[in-house]
Amino acid sequence: MENVGDIYVKSCQKIIPDTPLFGAVAIDDTFFFKDSETICNGENYKTAMAFVLCYGNITPRFLLGMPSEDRCMPYKGEITKSNGPLVYEINNISAYRYFEGIGIARNGILAENATAFLPFLIEPKKRTAVDNTPVMRSLESFTEDGTAVFYGNIEEGSTFTILLCDADDALSTARQKTEQINAMSDVNGVLLFSCINKRIISISDNPLIELEAVKDMIKSDIPFMMAYAGGEFSPVLSRDGASVVSKFHEFSLVVLVV
């Protein structure tokens, strides 16, 4: 079993292994995005990806904005048994029992004071020269046997911390990335995707807080398009900056500058 976002990344890497993957998972106006479809050339599809072909003398640059790690809670754990987005054991005990012990689970479900959009910062099992960047994941639910179901794949042996995010965090990330865009040279256009969960946590303050920040700050001569996503695709640089690896992200802001 694999999460749909991770399936897209793996499938594209098989077909075009040396091409960076950037984009978003489609969403709709339902809570779990069950009715989302992809639109391409006037047609809509339930199980398809739409591609934009770019050619010519372009220099793509990718930015990744994640919640600040200084917002981490003191709870840390190791994924000791997992399969795709299913986490069976944390610290060698049932995933449900672990989350129950820190107050996130109660009576077999997410506790009332917890949220399905609580982000988890997942550190890879083994940092390598190519893949040394953590990813964000959010917890969806629990099965009857105590398995935790996440919105993205989590590698067995990886570790995680829990972050507290709010509208201020979403705003600061948007401002930081816009400043980086403005500092670049030879910018022909910018494409930005932000996780829909960040819009949800900002809804009591201003659900469009990120979009408005980018619109207000970005240089007037830079064309851009920004939208919310049900999961984000973007490559990350290796430690030496010599290669990239495409990843499926959550709770993140991904940026393509051309």
C-alpha positions in Angstrom: 0.0 0.0 0.0 1.3 3.5 -0.9 0.0 7.0 -0.6 -1.2 8.5 -3.9 1.3 11.3 -3.8 4.2 8.8 -3.4 2.8 6.7 -6.2 3.0 9.7 -8.6 6.6 10.4 -7.7 7.7 6.8 -8.0 5.9 6.3 -11.4 7.4 9.5 -12.9 10.9 8.6 -11.7 10.6 5.3 -13.5 9.6 7.0 -16.8 11.8 10.1 -16.6 14.4 9.3 -13.9 16.6 12.4 -14.4 13.8 15.0 -14.6 12.9 17.0 -11.5 9.2 16.6 -10.6 7.3 19.7 -9.5 3.5 20.1 -9.0 0.6 19.3 -6.8 -2.1 16.7 -6.0 -5.5 17.9 -7.1 -8.1 19.0 -4.5 -11.8 19.9 -4.4 -14.3 21.3 -1.9 -14.8 18.1 0.2 -13.0 17.4 3.5 -11.0 14.5 2.2 -10.8 15.6 -1.5 -12.7 12.5 -2.6 -14.2 14.2 -5.7 -11.0 15.9 -7.0 -10.1 15.6 -10.7 -7.4 16.7 -13.0 -8.3 19.0 -15.9 -6.3 18.9 -19.2 -7.3 20.4 -22.5 -10.9 20.8 -21.5 -11.3 17.2 -20.2 -11.4 16.0 -16.6 -9.9 12.8 -15.2 -10.1 10.9 -11.9 -6.7 9.1 -12.2 -4.4 11.1 -14.3 -1.7 13.7 -14.2 -1.6 16.9 -16.3 1.8 18.0 -17.5 3.1 21.4 -18.7 5.9 21.1 -21.2 8.5 23.8 -20.9 11.3 24.1 -23.4 14.0 26.6 -24.5 16.7 28.3 -22.5 15.3 28.0 -19.0 17.0 27.7 -15.7 14.5 26.1 -13.2 15.2 26.8 -9.5 13.3 25.2 -6.7 12.5 26.4 -3.2 11.0 24.5 -0.3 9.4 26.2 2.7 8.6 24.1 5.7 7.4 25.0 9.2 10.1 26.2 11.5 11.8 23.4 13.5 11.8 25.7 16.6 8.1 24.9 16.9 8.8 21.2 17.6 7.2 19.6 20.6 9.4 17.6 23.0 7.9 14.3 21.9 10.1 12.2 19.6 9.7 8.7 18.2 11.1 6.1 16.0 9.0 4.3 13.4 9.9 0.7 14.2 7.3 -1.0 11.9 5.6 0.5 8.8 4.4 -0.1 5.3 3.8 2.9 3.0 1.5 5.3 4.9 0.6 2.7 7.5 2.6 2.9 10.8 2.1 -0.1 13.0 4.7 0.5 15.7 6.5 3.5 17.2 9.3 2.8 19.7 8.3 -0.9 19.5 4.7 -0.4 20.8 1.4 0.0 19.0 1.2 3.3 17.1 -2.1 4.0 18.7 -0.7 3.3 22.2 2.2 5.7 21.6 -0.1 8.5 20.5 -2.5 7.8 23.3 0.4 8.2 25.7 1.1 11.7 24.5 -2.5 12.8 24.3 -3.1 12.7 20.6 -5.3 9.6 20.6 -8.3 8.7 22.7 -11.1 6.0 22.5 -9.6 4.6 19.3 -9.6 7.9 17.4 -7.8 11.2 17.3 -8.4 13.1 20.5 -10.7 16.2 20.5 -7.7 18.4 21.3 -5.7 17.0 18.5 -6.1 17.5 14.8 -5.7 15.4 11.6 -3.7 18.3 10.3 -1.0 18.2 13.0 2.3 18.1 11.1 5.0 15.5 11.8 8.6 16.3 10.7 10.0 12.9 9.4 13.7 12.5 9.4 14.9 9.9 6.9 16.2 6.6 8.2 19.7 7.3 6.9 20.8 10.7 5.6 22.8 10.2 2.4 24.7 12.5 0.0 21.6 12.7 -2.2 18.6 12.5 0.2 19.2 14.2 3.5 16.0 16.4 3.7 13.2 15.6 6.1 9.6 15.7 4.9 6.3 16.7 6.5 3.5 14.2 7.1 0.1 14.5 8.8 -1.9 11.9 10.6 -5.3 10.9 9.1 -6.8 8.3 11.4 -6.3 4.9 13.2 -7.5 1.5 12.2 -9.3 -0.9 14.6 -6.0 -2.7 15.3 -4.2 0.5 16.3 -2.4 1.2 13.1 -1.8 4.9 12.4 -2.7 6.0 8.8 -0.7 8.9 7.5 -1.2 11.0 4.3 2.2 10.0 2.9 4.6 7.1 3.0 6.9 6.9 6.1 10.0 4.7 5.9 10.6 2.2 8.6 13.4 3.2 10.8 12.9 7.0 10.3 12.4 9.3 13.3 9.9 12.1 13.8 9.1 15.1 15.9 5.7 16.9 16.1 5.3 20.6 15.2 2.8 23.2 16.3 1.9 25.4 13.3 -0.4 28.4 13.0 -1.2 31.3 10.7 2.0 33.2 11.8 4.1 30.3 10.8 2.4 30.0 7.4 2.9 33.8 6.9 6.5 33.9 7.8 7.3 31.0 5.4 5.5 32.8 2.6 7.4 36.0 3.3 10.8 34.3 3.5 10.4 32.5 0.2 9.1 35.7 -1.6 12.2 37.5 -0.4 14.3 34.8 -1.9 12.4 35.1 -5.2 12.9 38.8 -5.3 16.7 38.4 -4.7 17.1 36.2 -7.8 18.1 37.4 -11.2 16.6 36.4 -14.6 13.2 35.5 -13.3 10.7 34.9 -16.1 7.9 33.5 -13.9 7.1 31.8 -10.7 4.8 28.9 -9.8 3.9 28.3 -6.1 1.9 25.6 -4.4 1.0 25.6 -0.7 -0.5 22.8 1.3 -4.3 23.2 1.8 -3.8 22.3 5.4 -1.9 25.6 6.0 -5.0 27.4 4.7 -7.2 25.5 7.1 -5.1 26.4 10.1 -5.1 30.0 9.0 -8.9 30.2 8.5 -9.7 31.9 11.7 -7.2 34.7 11.0 -7.3 34.9 7.2 -7.6 31.9 4.9 -5.7 33.7 2.2 -2.9 35.0 4.4 -0.1 33.3 2.3 -1.5 34.3 -1.1 -1.9 37.9 0.0 1.6 38.0 1.5 3.2 36.8 -1.8 1.0 39.2 -3.9 1.9 42.2 -1.7 5.7 41.4 -1.6 6.7 40.0 -4.9 8.3 42.4 -7.4 5.7 43.9 -9.7 7.5 42.8 -12.9 7.5 39.1 -11.9 4.6 37.1 -13.2 3.4 34.4 -10.8 0.6 31.9 -10.1 -0.1 30.5 -6.7 -2.6 27.9 -5.6 -3.4 25.4 -2.8 -2.6 21.7 -3.1 -3.5 18.4 -1.6 0.2 17.5 -1.4 3.2 19.0 -3.1 5.8 17.6 -5.4 9.2 19.3 -5.5 12.9 18.2 -5.8 15.4 18.9 -3.1 19.1 19.5 -3.5 21.8 17.1 -2.3 24.2 18.3 0.3 26.8 19.2 -2.3 24.2 20.8 -4.6 25.2 18.6 -7.5 22.0 16.5 -7.8 18.3 16.5 -6.9 15.8 14.0 -5.7 12.1 14.5 -6.2 9.8 14.1 -3.1 6.2 14.2 -2.1 5.7 16.9 0.6 2.9 18.0 2.9 2.4 21.1 5.0 4.9 22.8 2.8 5.3 25.6 0.3 7.0 24.6 -2.9 8.2 27.1 -5.5 9.4 26.9 -9.1 11.3 29.8 -10.5 12.1 29.9 -14.2 
